[in-house]
Amino acid sequence: MNFTTSSIDLPTNLLVGQFIVQMKACGGKLIIPRNFQGLDKLKTLELSDVMFSPCELENLILSCAKLNELSMFIKHDLDLLKIHSDSLQCLKINNFKQLHLVAPLLHDASFHLFSCQERWGSGRSFFRKIEKIVQALEIVAKFCTKLTPTSTFDHLANLCLTIMFGDLISEYALFCFMEKAKAVESLEIRTMSFMIDCPNIWKDAMGRNSKFNFDQLMTVRLDGFAGTENQLSFLSFILAGSPNLKKMTIVKEQLVKSTKAYQKLLELKKLSSQATIAFVPR
């Protein structure tokens, strides 16, 4: 069932709803009727530029007991997303401020972790507020609870995250996901970078004798490497905690002077005895 309309009224008749396996909605507004009886067989749901309230989305997902794949391309600003599903295995979201996610069977996930830094201040004025704090992770956590995933992902094998290095809140959101996604086998990071200094939470994490073990991580791809200190520290963080890593692919930006960046990457190789590090142009 495909919708391309100004309003999306879900079927209330159980005989109609029980046959819908795949639903795609593009544009318009999602409306959940009061007597909505659920979509018992719905497995795939795609919402592209659809307006909805958090409650409407939550009720829709809860009514789909067999929902397997959920994809959302959101243009409007949402303060809160609630996704609770015992069947969901594949999830793609491009925009959120606060995510309350409970999906114990989640296997494949893709998130855009751009920050809401403008709430707390921006640029160097924001960084000056926290540069005096030695343990950066603790102070950042007070600002970033709205970007923290709420559950451990025991089955999450493939993870793709789009972040902004140099944006402290975006980097902290990445840290939160890595902290809870210990079963990841394939990690892809798509990134852009602010070429400004900000506290290095990756050095801070490694320097506090914290144990971050990614025993199942086999492949890593970082797309958008610009040679910044925070990016290099993140790669060190991953290499130091991934004893079974086989391959790390680093796709560099064209503006990166490959000689200097490559020398730093060669130093990282000492952190892994078996991982192959490939440094390739975009």
C-alpha positions as CSV (number, residue, x, y, z in Angstrom):
1,M,0.0,0.0,0.0
2,N,1.5,3.4,-1.1
3,F,0.3,6.8,0.0
4,T,1.2,10.1,-1.8
5,T,-1.4,12.4,-0.5
6,S,-2.1,15.4,1.8
7,S,-3.4,13.1,4.6
8,I,-2.8,9.4,5.4
9,D,-5.8,7.8,7.0
10,L,-4.9,4.3,8.2
11,P,-7.6,1.6,7.6
12,T,-9.8,0.9,10.6
13,N,-11.4,-2.2,9.2
14,L,-9.6,-5.3,10.5
15,L,-10.3,-7.3,7.3
16,V,-8.5,-4.6,5.3
17,G,-5.7,-4.1,7.7
18,Q,-4.8,-7.8,8.1
19,F,-3.6,-8.1,4.4
20,I,-1.2,-5.1,4.4
21,V,2.4,-6.4,4.5
22,Q,4.3,-3.4,3.2
23,M,3.3,0.3,3.5
24,K,5.1,3.4,2.1
25,A,3.9,6.9,2.7
26,C,5.4,10.0,1.0
27,G,4.4,13.4,2.0
28,G,1.2,14.4,3.9
29,K,0.2,13.9,7.5
30,L,-0.2,10.6,9.3
31,I,-3.6,10.2,11.1
32,I,-4.3,7.4,13.5
33,P,-8.1,6.9,13.8
34,R,-9.6,6.4,17.3
35,N,-10.9,2.9,16.3
36,F,-7.7,1.9,14.6
37,Q,-7.3,-1.9,15.1
38,G,-3.7,-2.3,14.0
39,L,-1.8,-3.9,11.1
40,D,-1.2,-7.4,12.2
41,K,0.9,-8.5,9.2
42,L,2.8,-5.3,8.4
43,K,6.5,-6.1,8.1
44,T,7.9,-3.0,6.2
45,L,7.0,0.6,6.9
46,E,8.6,3.6,5.1
47,L,7.8,7.2,6.0
48,S,9.3,9.9,3.7
49,D,8.6,13.5,4.6
50,V,5.5,12.6,6.6
51,M,4.2,14.8,9.4
52,F,3.2,13.0,12.5
53,S,3.2,13.4,16.3
54,P,5.4,11.2,18.5
55,C,2.3,9.6,20.0
56,E,0.9,8.7,16.6
57,L,4.1,7.1,15.6
58,E,4.4,5.2,18.9
59,N,0.8,3.9,18.6
60,L,1.4,2.8,15.0
61,I,4.5,0.9,15.8
62,L,3.0,-0.8,18.9
63,S,0.1,-1.9,16.8
64,C,2.4,-3.7,14.3
65,A,3.4,-6.9,16.1
66,K,5.4,-8.2,13.1
67,L,7.1,-5.0,12.0
68,N,10.6,-5.9,10.7
69,E,11.9,-2.9,8.9
70,L,11.3,0.8,9.7
71,S,12.7,3.6,7.6
72,M,12.0,7.3,8.3
73,F,13.1,10.4,6.3
74,I,12.0,13.3,8.5
75,K,12.2,16.9,7.5
76,H,10.1,18.5,10.3
77,D,11.7,19.0,13.7
78,L,10.8,16.4,16.4
79,D,11.8,16.8,20.0
80,L,11.0,13.2,20.8
81,L,10.9,9.9,19.0
82,K,9.6,6.8,20.8
83,I,10.2,3.5,19.1
84,H,9.2,0.3,21.1
85,S,9.2,-2.9,19.1
86,D,9.9,-6.5,20.0
87,S,10.1,-7.5,16.4
88,L,12.1,-4.7,14.7
89,Q,15.3,-5.8,13.1
90,C,16.2,-3.0,10.6
91,L,15.9,0.8,11.5
92,K,16.9,3.9,9.5
93,I,16.3,7.4,10.9
94,N,17.7,10.6,9.5
95,N,16.7,13.2,12.1
96,F,15.8,13.3,15.8
97,K,16.6,15.3,18.9
98,Q,15.6,12.8,21.6
99,L,15.3,9.1,20.8
100,H,13.8,6.6,23.2
101,L,14.5,3.3,21.5
102,V,13.7,-0.2,22.8
103,A,14.3,-2.8,20.1
104,P,16.0,-5.9,21.6
105,L,16.2,-7.7,18.2
106,L,17.7,-4.8,16.2
107,H,20.2,-6.2,13.7
108,D,20.8,-3.3,11.2
109,A,20.7,0.4,12.1
110,S,21.5,3.7,10.5
111,F,21.3,7.0,12.3
112,H,22.2,10.7,11.6
113,L,23.7,12.0,14.8
114,F,23.8,15.7,14.1
115,S,23.6,17.8,17.3
116,C,21.3,20.3,18.8
117,Q,24.4,22.3,19.9
118,E,22.6,25.6,19.3
119,R,20.6,25.0,22.5
120,W,23.7,25.2,24.6
121,G,25.7,27.8,22.6
122,S,27.8,27.4,19.5
123,G,31.4,27.7,18.3
124,R,34.2,28.6,20.6
125,S,32.0,30.2,23.2
126,F,30.4,26.8,23.8
127,F,33.8,25.0,24.0
128,R,35.2,27.6,26.5
129,K,32.5,26.7,28.9
130,I,33.8,23.1,29.2
131,E,37.5,23.4,28.5
132,K,38.2,24.0,32.2
133,I,36.6,20.7,33.1
134,V,39.3,17.9,33.1
135,Q,36.9,15.0,32.6
136,A,35.1,16.0,29.5
137,L,32.8,13.0,29.3
138,E,31.1,13.8,32.6
139,I,30.2,17.4,31.8
140,V,29.2,16.6,28.3
141,A,26.8,13.9,29.6
142,K,24.8,16.5,31.4
143,F,24.2,18.3,28.1
144,C,23.6,15.2,26.0
145,T,21.1,13.0,27.8
146,K,18.7,13.6,25.0
147,L,21.0,11.9,22.5
148,T,21.7,8.8,24.6
149,P,20.2,5.5,23.4
150,T,18.2,3.8,26.2
151,S,19.0,0.2,25.7
152,T,21.9,-2.2,25.0
153,F,21.8,-3.7,21.5
154,D,22.7,-7.3,22.0
155,H,21.9,-8.3,18.4
156,L,23.0,-5.2,16.5
157,A,25.6,-6.4,13.9
158,N,25.6,-3.7,11.3
159,L,25.7,-0.1,12.4
160,C,26.0,3.0,10.2
161,L,26.3,6.5,11.8
162,T,26.5,9.9,10.2
163,I,28.2,12.4,12.6
164,M,30.0,15.7,12.7
165,F,33.6,15.5,14.1
166,G,34.4,18.8,15.9
167,D,30.9,19.0,17.1
168,L,31.2,17.8,20.7
169,I,27.5,16.8,21.1
170,S,27.5,14.8,17.8
171,E,30.7,13.0,18.9
172,Y,29.3,12.3,22.3
173,A,26.2,10.7,20.7
174,L,28.6,8.5,18.7
175,F,30.3,7.5,22.0
176,C,27.0,6.6,23.6
177,F,26.1,4.3,20.7
178,M,29.5,2.6,20.7
179,E,29.2,2.1,24.5
180,K,26.0,0.1,24.1
181,A,26.6,-1.6,20.7
182,K,29.2,-4.2,21.8
183,A,27.9,-6.9,19.3
184,V,28.6,-4.9,16.2
185,E,30.4,-6.7,13.4
186,S,30.4,-4.0,10.8
187,L,30.7,-0.3,11.6
188,E,30.5,2.5,9.1
189,I,31.0,6.1,10.0
190,R,30.0,8.9,7.6
191,T,31.4,12.2,8.7
192,M,32.1,15.8,8.1
193,S,34.4,17.8,10.2
194,F,34.6,21.3,11.8
195,M,38.2,22.3,11.5
196,I,38.2,23.8,15.0
197,D,39.5,22.5,18.3
198,C,37.1,20.9,20.8
199,P,37.7,18.6,23.8
200,N,38.9,15.1,22.8
201,I,36.5,12.7,24.5
202,W,38.2,9.7,22.9
203,K,41.5,10.4,24.6
204,D,39.6,11.1,27.8
205,A,37.8,7.7,27.6
206,M,41.0,5.7,26.9
207,G,42.9,7.6,29.6
208,R,40.4,6.7,32.4
209,N,41.3,3.0,32.2
210,S,37.8,2.2,30.9
211,K,37.4,-1.1,29.1
212,F,35.7,-0.8,25.8
213,N,35.8,-4.3,24.1
214,F,34.4,-4.7,20.6
215,D,35.2,-8.4,20.4
216,Q,32.9,-9.1,17.4
217,L,33.9,-6.1,15.3
218,M,35.4,-7.3,12.0
219,T,35.3,-4.3,9.6
220,V,35.3,-0.5,10.0
221,R,34.8,2.2,7.4
222,L,35.3,5.9,8.0
223,D,34.1,8.0,5.1
224,G,35.2,11.6,5.2
225,F,38.6,11.5,6.9
226,A,40.1,15.0,7.2
227,G,43.1,14.2,9.4
228,T,41.8,15.9,12.5
229,E,43.1,15.0,16.0
230,N,39.6,13.9,17.1
231,Q,39.2,11.6,14.1
232,L,42.6,10.0,14.7
233,S,41.8,9.5,18.4
234,F,38.5,7.9,17.5
235,L,40.3,5.5,15.2
236,S,42.8,4.7,18.1
237,F,39.8,4.1,20.4
238,I,38.3,1.6,18.0
239,L,41.6,-0.2,17.2
240,A,42.5,-0.5,20.9
241,G,39.3,-2.2,21.8
242,S,38.9,-4.5,18.7
243,P,41.1,-7.5,19.0
244,N,39.5,-9.3,16.1
245,L,39.3,-6.5,13.7
246,K,40.2,-7.6,10.1
247,K,40.0,-4.5,8.0
248,M,39.7,-0.7,8.5
249,T,39.0,1.4,5.4
250,I,39.6,5.1,5.7
251,V,38.2,7.3,2.9
252,K,39.9,10.6,2.9
253,E,38.7,14.0,1.8
254,Q,40.4,15.5,-1.2
255,L,41.7,18.4,0.8
256,V,43.7,16.1,3.1
257,K,47.4,16.2,2.5
258,S,47.9,12.4,2.2
259,T,51.6,12.3,3.4
260,K,51.1,13.8,6.8
261,A,47.8,12.0,7.4
262,Y,49.2,8.7,6.2
263,Q,52.1,9.0,8.6
264,K,49.7,9.3,11.5
265,L,47.7,6.3,10.3
266,L,50.8,4.2,10.2
267,E,51.4,4.9,13.8
268,L,47.8,3.7,14.6
269,K,48.7,0.4,13.0
270,K,50.7,-0.5,16.0
271,L,47.5,-0.7,18.0
272,S,46.4,-3.8,16.1
273,S,48.5,-6.8,15.2
274,Q,46.2,-8.2,12.5
275,A,44.0,-5.4,11.1
276,T,44.6,-4.2,7.6
277,I,44.3,-0.4,7.3
278,A,43.5,0.9,3.8
279,F,43.8,4.6,3.1
280,V,41.9,5.4,-0.1
281,P,40.8,8.6,-1.9
282,R,37.1,9.5,-2.2
